[in-house]
Amino acid sequence: AMAICQKGFAVSSEGAPPRYGHGAYFADNVEKALSYAQPDEHGRRVLLLCRVLCGEMYYTTQPDPDAVGEALDSGGFDGVLGDREAAVGTYREFVVFNNSACYPEYVVLYRRVGRSSK
């Protein structure tokens, strides 16, 4: 998290592309982000609260890499809004491909307590 704050987001195009392509992934529901946070040796986790300029988003409810690629190649879109909430009742994912569109505004350090402390 601190490296992202200092150097910005680094989007790699190596390996198989994720669900909506190689980009920086964000969610508008904190539960989605919290599912990725791994505890350190003291049980602390980190969450980045970011401002993201989305621009013109390609909307989809299905992760179709060919359709997403065609839409982005057309030049008419700045990112992808993968609406998994509408499709399967989970969360919406916002993917941007321009690193300068992402700004980590807050670093939140936290520790889970109670039943969900795993």
C-alpha positions in Angstrom: 0.0 0.0 0.0 2.8 2.4 0.9 4.6 1.7 -2.4 1.4 2.5 -4.3 1.0 5.7 -2.4 4.6 6.7 -3.2 4.9 5.4 -6.8 1.3 5.1 -8.0 -0.5 2.1 -9.4 1.5 -0.2 -11.7 -0.6 -2.2 -14.1 1.2 -5.2 -15.6 0.2 -6.8 -18.8 2.1 -10.0 -18.0 0.3 -13.3 -17.7 -3.2 -14.2 -18.5 -5.5 -11.2 -18.4 -7.9 -11.0 -15.4 -11.7 -11.0 -15.8 -11.9 -7.6 -17.5 -8.3 -7.2 -18.7 -5.0 -5.9 -17.3 -5.9 -2.8 -15.4 -6.4 -1.4 -11.9 -9.5 -2.9 -10.2 -11.7 -1.0 -7.8 -15.0 -1.6 -6.1 -17.7 0.7 -4.7 -18.5 -1.7 -1.9 -15.8 -2.0 0.8 -16.6 -5.7 1.4 -15.2 -6.5 -2.0 -11.9 -4.8 -1.2 -11.7 -6.3 2.3 -11.9 -9.8 0.8 -8.4 -9.2 -0.7 -6.7 -7.8 2.4 -4.3 -10.3 4.0 -3.2 -9.8 7.6 0.5 -9.1 8.4 2.3 -10.9 11.3 0.4 -8.7 13.8 -3.1 -9.3 12.3 -3.2 -5.8 10.7 -4.7 -5.3 7.3 -4.5 -2.4 4.8 -7.2 -0.8 2.7 -6.6 1.9 0.2 -9.5 4.3 -0.2 -9.0 5.8 -3.7 -10.4 8.4 -6.0 -10.8 7.1 -9.5 -11.6 9.0 -12.6 -13.7 6.5 -14.6 -14.6 8.4 -17.7 -16.6 6.6 -20.3 -17.1 3.1 -19.0 -17.9 -0.1 -21.0 -20.8 -1.7 -19.0 -21.1 -5.5 -18.9 -22.6 -8.1 -16.7 -20.6 -10.9 -18.2 -16.8 -11.2 -18.3 -16.3 -11.6 -22.0 -12.7 -10.8 -22.8 -13.3 -10.6 -26.6 -16.2 -8.1 -26.2 -14.2 -6.1 -23.6 -11.1 -6.0 -25.9 -13.2 -4.9 -28.9 -14.9 -2.1 -26.8 -11.6 -0.8 -25.5 -9.9 -1.0 -28.9 -12.7 1.1 -30.4 -11.3 4.1 -28.4 -14.7 5.0 -27.1 -14.2 3.8 -23.5 -11.8 4.6 -20.7 -12.5 1.6 -18.6 -14.9 -1.3 -17.7 -17.7 -1.5 -15.3 -18.2 -5.2 -14.6 -21.6 -5.4 -12.9 -21.3 -8.6 -11.0 -24.0 -7.3 -8.6 -26.6 -7.4 -11.4 -25.2 -10.7 -12.8 -24.7 -12.9 -9.7 -25.5 -10.7 -6.7 -22.0 -9.9 -5.6 -20.2 -6.6 -6.3 -19.5 -4.1 -9.1 -15.9 -3.9 -10.3 -14.5 -0.7 -11.9 -11.4 -1.2 -14.0 -9.3 1.6 -15.4 -6.3 1.3 -17.6 -4.6 4.7 -17.1 -2.5 4.8 -14.0 -3.0 8.6 -13.7 -6.8 8.0 -13.2 -6.2 6.4 -9.8 -5.3 8.4 -6.6 -4.9 6.6 -3.2 -6.4 9.2 -0.9 -6.4 7.3 2.4 -4.5 4.4 3.8 -6.6 2.6 6.3 -4.9 0.2 8.7 -7.2 -2.1 10.6 -7.5 -5.4 12.5 -10.6 -7.6 12.4 -12.1 -8.4 15.8 -14.8 -10.9 16.9 -16.1 -13.8 14.9 -14.6 -12.6 11.6 -11.1 -12.2 12.8 -9.7 -15.0 10.6 
